[in-house]
Amino acid sequence: MDLQKLISDVLDKLKNDKDLAARFDKDPTAVLEKLIGIDLPNDQLNAVIEGVKAKLKLDDVADKLGGVLNFFKK
């Protein structure tokens, strides 16, 4: 199984659905299991959850940094 592709697919779904993203914050395991529709071993499931969380944080930091840079361009 390609975990990077799985992480990317989950990220796309979370970014397009704020309610789903909020549920992921509260119970990532349940949301992830429902989204992927397959039963993964816990180590793989946890790897996907941590990968998704890391990319969400990275995207958030990038958005904030972009806003700061745009502020100084004005």
N, C-alpha and C positions, 0 to 999 in steps of 0.2 A: 504494500500500500504506500502511495506517495503522500507522506505526511505534509510536505510543503504545499502540495496542490490542495489538500484537504483544508489546511489552515487558510489558504487564499480564498477558497470557496466560502468558508465560514465567515471570513472577514467581509466579503462582499455582501453576504446576507445580513450581517449585523449592521453594516454601514447604511444599508437601505431600509432598515426597520428599527426605529428607535425603541419601540416596545420590546422587540426581541432582544436588543442590546441591553436593555434594562433588566430583563429576565436573566440574561447571560451573566450579568454582574452578580445577581442574587444566587443563582444556581447553575453554574456553567456546565456541570456534568449532565444535568437533565436536558438542558437546551441543546448541548452538543449531541447527545445520544438521539434526540428527536430529529435534529437537522440532518445527521449523516445516515440515520436509518439502519446502521449496522452496529453490531456489538463488538467493540474493540477491547483488547486487554487493557487493564487499568494503566499500565505504564505508557502505552500508546495514547490512550485517552488523555492522561495527564500531560503528555508531551504536546498534544494538540491544544489543550486548554492553555498551557503556559505560552505556547507560540502565539496564539490568538491574543492573549492579554499583552504580551510584549509588543506585538505589532500595533495594537490599539494605542498603547502608551506612546510608542514611537510616532505614530500618525498625529496624536494629540500634541506632542512636543513640536513636531514640524509645523503644524497649523499655527501654534502660538508664536513660534519663531518667525514664521512668514508674516504674521500680523505685526510683530515688532519691527521687522525690517521694512515693511510697507509704511509704518509710522515715520520712520527716519528718512524715507525717500521723499516725503512731502515737504 
